[in-house]
Amino acid sequence: MIFENLPTTPRSEELIDKAFSRAARAGRAKSGLEAQESMLQTAANILSDNVQNVVTAWPDFETVDPFYYELADAVLRRQGTFASEADDIEGDGGVDTLRQSLANLTWAGRQIKELHREYVSKLRRSNIDTARKHRKQAFARMADIIEQIEDDLLRVSEARDALKNLPDVRPDEPAIVVAGYPNVGKSSFVNTVTRASNEIASYPFTTKGVQLGHFERNRIRYQIIDTPGLLDRPEAERNDIERQAVSALEHLADAVLFVVDASGDCGYPLDAQLELRDELQRRFDAPVLTVCNKSDRSTDVDADAYMSVTEGEGVDDVLDMAVDAVGFEPDIPPSRRE
């Protein structure tokens, strides 16, 4: 997953302390002008390298898959601290704000290098006392630059913490999205079909969580995503962040299983359930298949398939139908004999 291995982002005071303490050790190993120059170089390298390493560890958002871009943007917008502290810079609390903070770190790294070049030239034209004053002045200016990006380092750190545990959704693998009103059996279905592989994981994107599981057919791994809190109510009832998360799913879904409960036990009228299905059919380019769950209680709906998860009836048939709808054909390299 593209955000999984992002390194910890240092705080400004940690970075300054690290740079200057190592610079002091480097200076003790030498004497005279050489010691001052060694201290200057050590501090500059540590500061510039550390901030640049933070930047280069992040993916280039210009090339990130649209699913992950929009999902990351929605997660960062949802993160209240990240958004509320972004008022003083360009962006809106999402990916744009993160990118602005990363750009500020790049600026800081370049400024540190410029200061190093400027003061190396001064040191080499100075006596030892003047060189010491120049080195201290350089340290003060370097510390000031790092303090200027204190909030940016904090924002990047918070973004890393928010994104590192995103579900490992792989845009190159076929994905089946499970949708429908609450209590129709979506989560039970996902848990049932992924139980054998024990690969079910929950990410608290909404208040109820988004679940990701996997199953295999013909040696092909399929992703199956349960979306409580996102696709279980009409568009008008979703907030802006949830709408964006739905948009992210649009980039991902190869098929949508819309689960309905014709018995009414879920607490929602069948007409309302079908209206939500029709909305998703209009929105998603992927096929939207209607699945009647709790078929042991009622089948009073025109559906593509019928099942009862609790009774273990028709579950495999629904899964096979979804696989057929996806129609995934892996790229197989040509035989060497051809």
N, C-alpha and C positions, 0 to 999 in steps of 0.2 A: 504494500500500500504506500502511496507516494508521500504521505505525511507521517508514517509510522516511525521512521528512524531520524527524525529531526533532532538535532542536539539541543541540550539545555542552553538557553540564552542567558548570559551573565548579566547581572545588574551593573550599573555604571560604577558604583563604589567598589564592587568586587574587581572589576576590570582595572580600575585605576590602581588599587592596592596591589594587584598581581603584577602589573607592569612596573611600578616604581620599586617594589621590593626586589624583583629580579634585576632591575637596573642597578640597584644598590649593590647586590652581590657581584654583578659583572664589574662594577667600578672598583670593588675591593681587590679584584684579581689583577688590576693594572695600576698604573700610577701616572701622575701628570696629565697632560692633555689627552693622552691615550685613554685614561680612565674616564674622563668627561665624555669623550666621543663614544666610548663603549656603552656608557650609561644611556646616552641619547639614543643610540641605535637600538639597544635592547628594548627600551620603553616604546619607541616608535613602532618597532616590529610587532611587539606583543599587542599593542592597541590596534594597529591597522589590520593585522592578520586576524585577530579575534572577531572584529566587527565584520570583516569581509567574509570570514568563514561562516558566520551566521547567515549572511545574505546568500552565499552560493549553496548552502545546504537546502534552501527552499527551491521548489520546482519553479520553472518559468511559467507563469500563469498564462502567457500568450499561447503556450502549446499544451496546456493541461486539457484533458478530455472535458468536453462541456458538462458532463454529468458531475465530475468532481469540482469543476469551477463553481457551478451554481450551488452545489451542496455545501461547499466550503463557504461561499458567500452567505448562504442562508444561516449556517451555523454561527458565523462570526457576527452577523446582524442580531441573532438571537442572544448572543452573549452580552448581557447588559453592561458589564464593566468595560468591555472592549469598546462598545458603542458610545457609552457615556463619556469616556475619556478622550474621544476622538474629535471633540468639538473644535479644537484649536488647529487642526490640520485638515488638509483636503481629504475628501472621502466621506463615506456615510456609515462607517463602522463595519463595513464588510471587507471584501477582498481589496477594494480600491484603497481603503485606509491602511490595510496591511502593506500593500505595495508601496504606498507613500512612505511608511515607516522604514521599509527595507531600502528605499531610495535614499532616505536620510542617513542610514547607516553607511551606505556606499559613499555618500558625500563626506561623512566623518572620516572614513578610512583614507580617502584621498587627501583631505586636509591635513591629517597626521603625517602623511608622507611628504607633503609640501613643506610642513614645518621642519621635518627632519632634514630635508635638503637645504632649507634656508639656514638652519642653525649649524649644520655641519660646516658650511662655508664660513660662518662667523667664528666658530671654534678654532678653525685652522689658521685664522689670522689674529688670534688673541694670545695673550699670556695666560698663565694658569689661573690667576684670580679672576680675570675677565671671562675666561672660558667657563669657570664655575658659575658665574652670574648668568651667562648666556644659557647654560644648560638648565639652571633653575627656572629661568624665564620660559624656556621651551616647555619644561614640564608643566608649568602653570597654564600655558596656552593649550597644551594637549589635554590637560584635565578639564579645562573649560569646554573644549569641543565634545568630550565624552559626556560631560554633564548636560550639554545641549541636547543630546540624544537619549537622555535618561528615560523620558516617557516613551520614546520609540522602542527602546530595548524592552521596556515593560509590556508594550503592546504586542511585540513579536513573541515574547515569552508566553503571554496569555493566549495568543492565537495558536501557538504550538501546543499548549495544553488542551485547547478546545478541539483541535483537529487530529491529534495523534491517535485517538481511539475511534476514529470514524470506522464504520464497518468496511471490511476489506472487499468492497465491490469491485469486480473486474470488468471493465467495459468490453474486453475482448471475449468474454464468456457469455453465453446466452442467459438471459434473465427473465424470470416470470414474476410479475407483480400481482399480489393477492389483494383485492380491494373489496369493499362492502361495508355496510353499516355495522356498528358494534353488536357483539353477541350473536353473530350469524355463524360463527365457527371458523373464522379465518385463522386465528392463532392455533387452534386445535389441529387444523389441517396442516399448517406449516410444521408444527411440532411432530405430527405423525409421519409425514413424508421425509423428514430429516433425522428422525430418531436413530436410524441404523448407523448413520455416519457420525452422529454426536457432534455435529458442526453447527449447532444453533447458537447465535450470539445476539445480544440485545444492545442497542445503542440508544441512549435517552435523548433522541432528537426532539421528540414531542413529549408531552407530559406522560404519555403512556408508553412510549418507546417504539422503535422500529426494529423489527427482527429480520435477521439475514440467516438463511440456511442453505444447504447444498444437497443435491442428490445426483446420482449418475444414471445415465441410460446409454447403452452401447458405447461405454468407455468415454462418454462426453459428460463433463461436469456442468450441471445447470445450477444457477443461482435462483433462489426463491425468496421473495421479500414481502414480509407482512407489514402493512402500513397504518396501524392504528393512529388516530390523531391527524392523519393527512388526507386519506381518501375515504373517510367514513362519514362525510357530511358534504353538503353542497358547497360550491365555490363561494357563494355569498357569505357563508359562515366561517370561512378560513381567513386568518390574518395574512398580512403581506409575506411574512416569513414562510408560512405554510404553503402559500401559493407558489413561492419560489422553489420550495422543496418538491412540490408536485411537478414543477417545470423541469427540475433535475431528473425526476423519474421518467419524464417523457423521453429524455435522451437515452435512457437505459433499457426500458421495457421492450422485450421482443414479443411478449404476449401478456395479457391481463386476464386473470381469473376473477370474475366478479361473482362473489358468493352471496346468494339470497336465502332468506328463510321464509318459505311460503306459509309456514304454520303460524307466524305472528308471534312466536314465543320470544323473539329477540326484543320485542317492544316497539317495533317500527312497522308501519303499514307497508304492505307489499308495493303499493303504488309509489310510495316515496322511495323505496329501494330501487325500483326500476327507473325512476326519474334520475337518480344518481348514476345508475349504469348508463343511461342514455347520454348524460353529460360527459362521462368518461369516453364513451364511444366517439363523441364529437371531438374530444380533445386529443386523444392518443391516436397516433398513426398505427400502432400495433393492434392486432386483433384483440377484441374484448369478448371473452367467452362467458356466458351466463351459466353458473353452477348452482343448482338447487341443493343445499345441504339440509339435513334433518328430513331426508326423504322418507324415513320410517314414520314421520308424523304427517307430512303433507307433500304432495307433488303438484299442487294446484298452481303451476306456473309453467309457461313455455320456456324451457331451458335447453342448453346444449348438452348438459349432463346432469345426472342426479346421483347424490351420494348421501351417506350417513356416516360421519366420522366416528360418532360414538359407537355405532354398530359395526364399523369396519366394512361398510358396503360401498362399493363404487369408487373408492379412493384411488386405487391404481388406475382405473379407467380414466378418471379426471386427469391424473398426471400424464398418462399416455396421450390424452387429447391435447394437453398443453404442449407437450413435446412436438406433436405433429403440427400444431399451429405455429410454433417457433420455426420449424423447418430448417434447423441449423445444420449446415454442411461444413465440416472442418476443412481447412486447407490441407490437402495431402500432397506432399512433394512428389513430383513425377518419379517413376521408377528409373533407375540408372540404365535399364535395358532399353528405355524408350529413346 
